């Protein structure tokens, strides 16, 4: 999960302290991260390591995520968050978590190298770390070695749920 802020453009509208809560509904939200910011510019990562979800204990499993802006620079009263990215695995199209998912992803990756004209050409360390921590059985593919997620069966257009 990431959010985009720009102190140079927003000044007093830029948050300095954000607390994140997650749960299955509004009745059971628990705090999972706290992010202090000092003149931030760009994408800010929200730490989800050791949240306790998923088989590795480093995933955030929830239905609701809330950002509580506790304080802004210069005691500003309004807040500008310019963008939010949430990275997730779609269990429905990958066949669920586990052995079937890794076979599905491997098959999609093999097909996408041959059929997909688009390649994942980013060297963003955060994306590489995300791919490494997913550990879904496609470790033979590195970032830039074809697009393991290019198959239309595996990765579809964003879906608002």
Order of alpha helices (4+ residues) and beta strands (2+ residues): beta-alpha-beta-beta-beta-beta-beta-alpha-alpha-alpha
